[in-house]
């Protein structure tokens, strides 16, 4: 019930309908739960120099006697919670902030108002003994009774510029830092106490307040010691009090509190209030000022109204921040993971980690990229403005291993297809009328005959009015093959066979030469597999472990590298065997005959195109050109052409087979085995190793404890809010 998100409509209704005291009690409860360490709470903080009369102001407002300067100066924030009630009750305790692990004495239940001063002194000494001279831990004083207003104030240590010989000089800066931390909180109303007998332009607390609240929206200035102003010099203070000189939205207020002589004479707080009223009433200058700007009796309702306004304005924002911080805190705890301080916790953490590693590896290898891990990788690519070609190539996405390997396999196939080098392409540099060329139309290439050539380095083809420049890329010469090397090889290896039969021994030798070129390409493909899985593994480890558990990261990576080496040997052996089999030409695939027939008929097709160049095929002309084709060329030329056709046809079959087999072998003997063996090897880790590799950095342990404390405070605060709605 209490874990639900607050109903904001109900919250607004609560702010509108509930009494101010109920709202104030809720804020005080949130502060007691430590929420103000994580979310700024609406409050009024009393600040000023140590000699500004700050303690006397608090005493006048609250009716509580605070320790005098001679007894003990304020060394920590003091929360003063005043409530109107029929009978007197008082509880004084320490609220730990920074020193949360330090023990705190039990809350003090007081029976008389006169016991409060001694309780403050006692708890202040405990805080000082536990740590530095100036502490962020807070003394909370909750007082109820018929003479107390419904008001909460935070009193801060007075600003000092020098310290006694037996005091720590760091107090000066520590107090300033503490005061500044409260000044900077946007929901804090600054109650700046300033003595009237100093130059207002040099009052430090006003300067500090102006630096964080330049428009004066949340600052009230309390002018003390007006009785110390020389006669005739009151105008400067009056102008300030009337908001004429340095404008503050919440204005100024003057108080005449008990001085040191009054305290020495044991003047009570009530007597001090009476003396203050007489002073302002009888003074020739102050009696002309509105009573709303003078004295404690008019200040208290002003402060109550101010606190009510800031609570109403802030409560909805406080609830929103609580929910946001709960979500953020929960996410950070999830990122940190559970503590690993016992064998069972370490084993549970480790098994969960290995299962996550296994799933991400499986998703990457199968190409299932639904996980946020893969989406984050794609978002990073978009942020880096990679080109679409780089994205498609997979070179920039190390987690999308299936896409990477598909591109690697395609490059492998292209390399295999280009490895047949038993002939050279005869270069062409000149073009004449009647030559056949290939021209590009759209994405396709067509064979066309050159019809005419102009003196402007352009030519026209038959059946088209389009012109083509010599230096344009939308045409090319027809490929002409130079079989010189092949003819030499045939001549050197000639046996008793007739020239009409290709030399089988030479055929096998040429096949082996081509296949030998595949070894490097195959090795390169295997290395692509290796690089891809290592890069993927590194990315997964960084994703799962972030910057934690460096020893675990190192251990898992060493297991992965060892597994990669084992799988590499098996995959290489399988690939070597497949390559060795290709050294002996063999196939029962009918595609061999189909490819061979196409190659043999290609020249005939060219002849028929030339015969039809006039627009219609003339049988006699075609037959004559075919006979001329059969009679053209020498015996060695024809013999080389036949060998070329046989080699080309067979290698089309063999290369297609090889480019299918090798990736399948790598899938079986490397990729699948890698995933299987990696998880198997990782799960064999003994408890002794886990104790070493799961040793958590001290800062992670500390951070987890801090987050748990924060989450507890946030959740308790949300429950407290819901109980009030």
Secondary structure as GFF3:
##gff-version 3
##sequence-region A 1 725
A	DSSP	alpha_helix	8	17	.	.	.	ID=ss1
A	DSSP	alpha_helix	20	32	.	.	.	ID=ss2
A	DSSP	three_ten_helix	35	37	.	.	.	ID=ss3
A	DSSP	beta_strand	43	48	.	.	.	ID=ss4
A	DSSP	alpha_helix	54	62	.	.	.	ID=ss5
A	DSSP	beta_strand	76	84	.	.	.	ID=ss6
A	DSSP	beta_strand	89	95	.	.	.	ID=ss7
A	DSSP	beta_strand	108	110	.	.	.	ID=ss8
A	DSSP	three_ten_helix	113	115	.	.	.	ID=ss9
A	DSSP	alpha_helix	116	130	.	.	.	ID=ss10
A	DSSP	beta_strand	135	145	.	.	.	ID=ss11
A	DSSP	beta_strand	151	155	.	.	.	ID=ss12
A	DSSP	alpha_helix	170	183	.	.	.	ID=ss13
A	DSSP	beta_strand	188	195	.	.	.	ID=ss14
A	DSSP	three_ten_helix	200	202	.	.	.	ID=ss15
A	DSSP	alpha_helix	204	212	.	.	.	ID=ss16
A	DSSP	beta_strand	219	224	.	.	.	ID=ss17
A	DSSP	three_ten_helix	226	228	.	.	.	ID=ss18
A	DSSP	alpha_helix	235	241	.	.	.	ID=ss19
A	DSSP	beta_strand	252	254	.	.	.	ID=ss20
A	DSSP	alpha_helix	260	264	.	.	.	ID=ss21
A	DSSP	alpha_helix	269	282	.	.	.	ID=ss22
A	DSSP	three_ten_helix	286	288	.	.	.	ID=ss23
A	DSSP	three_ten_helix	291	293	.	.	.	ID=ss24
A	DSSP	alpha_helix	296	336	.	.	.	ID=ss25
A	DSSP	alpha_helix	343	366	.	.	.	ID=ss26
A	DSSP	alpha_helix	372	383	.	.	.	ID=ss27
A	DSSP	alpha_helix	388	393	.	.	.	ID=ss28
A	DSSP	alpha_helix	401	417	.	.	.	ID=ss29
A	DSSP	beta_strand	424	425	.	.	.	ID=ss30
A	DSSP	beta_strand	436	441	.	.	.	ID=ss31
A	DSSP	beta_strand	444	453	.	.	.	ID=ss32
A	DSSP	beta_strand	458	461	.	.	.	ID=ss33
A	DSSP	beta_strand	467	469	.	.	.	ID=ss34
A	DSSP	beta_strand	475	477	.	.	.	ID=ss35
A	DSSP	beta_strand	481	482	.	.	.	ID=ss36
A	DSSP	alpha_helix	484	492	.	.	.	ID=ss37
A	DSSP	alpha_helix	504	545	.	.	.	ID=ss38
A	DSSP	alpha_helix	550	582	.	.	.	ID=ss39
A	DSSP	alpha_helix	591	611	.	.	.	ID=ss40
A	DSSP	three_ten_helix	612	614	.	.	.	ID=ss41
A	DSSP	alpha_helix	619	631	.	.	.	ID=ss42
A	DSSP	alpha_helix	635	666	.	.	.	ID=ss43
A	DSSP	pi_helix	667	671	.	.	.	ID=ss44
A	DSSP	alpha_helix	672	683	.	.	.	ID=ss45
A	DSSP	alpha_helix	687	693	.	.	.	ID=ss46
A	DSSP	alpha_helix	698	724	.	.	.	ID=ss47
###
